[in-house]
Every structure is written in structure tokens, then in C-alpha cells.
Amino acid sequence: MKTNVGKVDIWIRIILGVIIIALGIYYQNWWGVVGVLPLLTAFIRWCPLYLLFGITTCKEKTKDA
């Protein structure tokens, strides 16, 4: 699996994920679970939607895993 999420994109995803989870906890609803998706894609550095549209924000060359 080739990484397609860059460093700035990772930080944006982490911040948004934490905010969504916090809002889900604050309002006591299940929408906070959606915040796990940006966190997951940030930590594995791979986004399936980016693959579908042929987008990459990763500037460094990486090997296939």
C-alpha cells in the first residue's frame, strides 16, 4: 500500500478527528464515531478516497508496503 497522505494533511486530519470526537461526546451522540475515520487515515497515511480520485498530498517518495 502506497502512502498518499502528506504531513500537513496528517495534522489537519488529527485535529479534525479530535474535534469531531469531542463534539460527539459533548452532544452525547454517535456522530463522534465519525471522528475515528480521519484519525485512522492519518495514522496509516493512506486514504481510500484519495486513491479513487488519484490524489496524493505526500511529497516524499515511498515504497510499496
GIJO-V180670 format. One record per residue. N is the residue number from 1. RES is the residue in one small letter. PHI is phi as a letter, one per 20 degrees, with the letter a starting at -180 (999 if undefined). PSI is psi in radians with two decimals (NA if undefined). D_CENTER is the distance of its C-alpha to the mean C-alpha in whole Angstrom. Layout:
# GIJO-V180670
N:RES:PHI:PSI:D_CENTER + N:RES:PHI:PSI:D_CENTER
This chain:
# GIJO-V180670
1:m:999:2.20:15 + 2:k:e:2.36:15 + 3:t:f:2.48:12 + 4:n:c:0.27:10 + 5:v:d:2.10:8 + 6:g:e:3.10:10 + 7:k:f:-0.79:11 + 8:v:f:-0.72:11 + 9:d:f:-0.65:8 + 10:i:f:-0.83:6 + 11:w:f:-0.68:9 + 12:i:f:-0.76:8 + 13:r:f:-0.69:5 + 14:i:f:-0.82:7 + 15:i:f:-0.83:10 + 16:l:f:-0.70:9 + 17:g:f:-0.78:8 + 18:v:f:-0.72:11 + 19:i:f:-0.79:13 + 20:i:f:-0.74:12 + 21:i:f:-0.75:13 + 22:a:f:-0.72:16 + 23:l:f:-0.65:17 + 24:g:f:-0.68:17 + 25:i:f:-0.75:20 + 26:y:f:-0.81:22 + 27:y:e:0.01:23 + 28:q:l:0.97:23 + 29:n:c:3.02:21 + 30:w:e:-0.10:19 + 31:w:f:-0.36:16 + 32:g:f:-0.43:15 + 33:v:f:-0.51:13 + 34:v:f:-0.47:11 + 35:g:f:-0.29:9 + 36:v:f:-0.55:8 + 37:l:f:-0.87:6 + 38:p:f:-0.60:3 + 39:l:f:-0.75:5 + 40:l:f:-0.81:6 + 41:t:f:-0.50:3 + 42:a:f:-0.75:4 + 43:f:f:-0.55:7 + 44:i:e:-0.12:8 + 45:r:l:0.60:7 + 46:w:b:2.27:8 + 47:c:c:2.14:7 + 48:p:f:-0.55:10 + 49:l:f:-0.64:10 + 50:y:f:-0.70:11 + 51:l:f:-0.73:13 + 52:l:f:-0.70:15 + 53:f:e:0.00:16 + 54:g:m:0.52:16 + 55:i:e:2.53:14 + 56:t:b:2.37:13 + 57:t:d:0.08:12 + 58:c:e:2.10:13 + 59:k:e:-0.34:16 + 60:e:e:2.59:18 + 61:k:e:2.33:19 + 62:t:c:2.75:18 + 63:k:e:2.75:20 + 64:d:f:2.45:19 + 65:a:e:NA:18
